[in-house]
Amino acid sequence: MRNSTISVVLLCVGGFLWNGCSSYDRERIDVERASDYIKIQSTPELVIPSDMDAIEVEDQWVVPEIEDRPLAPFFGTEVPRPRPIVGDADLELVSIQNLGPNRSWVVVQRAPATVWPVMKQWIQDAGIEIRYEDRRNGSLFSTPLLLEGAETDSPRALIEQGKQNVDISGGTDWIAVQLENGFRRGSTEVHLRYMNDSSDEEVTSNEWPERSVSIDIERALLNSLAQYDASGYVAPTVSIEAANISLKPKVEVVEDEDGYPSLIFYVDFTRAWATILKALNNAEIDILSQESGDRYFEVEVSENVLQIKKKDFFRRLIRLGNEGTNKYPSTVRILIEGSEDSEDRYTIKLANVESEDPLPIEFARELLLILREHLI
């Protein structure tokens, strides 16, 4: 009995000591591990054995030389700031744009490769057969349309109703759809044409029509397509056949030999003018004057106006214009210069209204960046 009691006591004492030591060890280890990450340790230098060729352990990842760019001196001794992505307007995923009485299109805030399958599905669900398609250029042409027996509010029914409203009778009806890059990065424009040929001859043309026979029917079809895409009925996925779509850009940023930036628009003048006007309004930049005949806008970027708007990127813009000086450009002229080679190519440049001196390069770059991020 006495031995049993002693055994129990020894077991209890041993268990207590074991738990205590374990607790102490765990606490000590946890503390050491928690502070390990703040201790900076250097690894010893690599020692190459004498019987080993040094070239076998050389770093094979060669760091390329930094290209000497003209803009480097403008950074001075400061670390270059990353270019910000501005544009605080929450644009709709799908929207319809109208320019004048005879021009409309759908803007989708997705890449063309994801818009193509949705557009084709809309055509097929409408019971319209595709006669010809050019996936590389993003264009589709339909066969002649059968309007009888169309479901209510379907594209074919919209065409039938539209013909009655605009007094178009008979003829061969067909449509063409064209994808284009949008002004904003990663966006797509969908253009559509409704055609009606009075003759009964077979439709064989694959040339993009300049205008629809009826803008009202065109806009009704565009509205149907926009609602179809926005409804999410078809998931916007990238199809294999759309992977090779290669569309021309709508806008590009270029720099001259001195590093001075400008924008190039690949559209006609009416579209270029309207696009810049819309961008200035979206960015809430005050327009002092505008002359479409002379192709320029004069905008105010004064500090007082910008402080009222409380735009951080505008404050940065003013700082860039004031680096090393006590005066900043309060008025800037936005010029739209045409090209002798093409009627669909315009260069957007900035000029200092108050002085013959050019605008600071960084100032011009940031202002053009703000303008571009508000294009639509």
C-alpha positions, 0 to 999 in steps of 0.5 A: 500500500505504501509503495502504491502511494509513493508511486502515485506521488512520483507519477504526479510530480513527474507529470507536473515537471514534464508539463512545466518543462514542456510549457516553458519550452513551447513558450521559449520556442514561440518567442524565438520564432516570433522574433526570427524574422526581424533578425537580418543575417548574411549568408557567407560568400560562395567559395569556388573549389580550386579544381572547379571551373568558375564559368560553370557557376556563373549567373546565366541570367544576364541583366540587360543594359538600361536603354538611354531614353530622352525622358530620363533627365526630366526625372532629375534626382527623384524616383519616377512616379508610376503613371496613375490610372485615372478616370473616376466615371463608372461606365456601364458595361454595355451602352449605346452611343449616338453621334448626330442623327445618322450614327449609332453604335454599341460600346461594350467594356470587354475585349473583342474576343469575348464580344464576338461569341455573344454577337454570333449567339444573338444572331443565331437566337434571332433565327438569322443565318450567317452568309459570310463572316470574317473573323480576323476583321470582326465582320458578319453578313446575314442571308436574306431575312424571313420576317414572317412568323417572327417572335414579338420583340425579336430582331426580325419582328423589330425589322418588320415593325420598323419597315411599316413605320418608315414605309418600306415595303417588300425588297430583300432585307439583310444585316451586317455587323462589324466589331471595332476596338473602342477608345478605352482600353479593353473595350469594343464597339459594335456597329450594325447596318440594316439593308433593304435591296429593292431587287430580288437578286441574290445578295453577294456583297461583302463590303461594309455599307456606309449607312443603313437604309433606316437609322431607326431600324438600325437603332432598334436592332442595336438596342436589342443587341445591347439588352441581349449582351447586358442580360448575361444570357450568354456568358462572355467567354473567349472562343477559339475562333475569335482568338485571331481577331485583329482590329485596328486601334482607335487611339495611340500614344506617340512621342517625338524625338524629344519625348514630347507626347501626343495622341493619334485618333484613327477616326474622322474629324466629326468623331474626333471632335465629339470624342474629345468634347465628351472626354473633357466633360467626363474629366470635368475640365473647364472649356474656355473656348472651342473652335471647330473650324480651327480645330482646337479647344482651350481649357482651364487648368488653373489651381483655383478651379482644380482646388474646388474640384478636389481632384488628386490627379489634377493637383499632381498635374499642377505640381508637375507644371510648377517644378522649378518655377513659380508659374504654371500654365493656367490655359492649355490649347488642345489642337486637332491636326489632320493628316494629308494621307488619310481623312481618318487620322488626326493627331491631338497635341497640346500647346501653351497659350500663355507663352511660346515655350512648350509645356513641360513634358511631364505636364503634357503627358499627364494631361493627355493621360487624363484625357485618354482615360476619359475617352469613350 
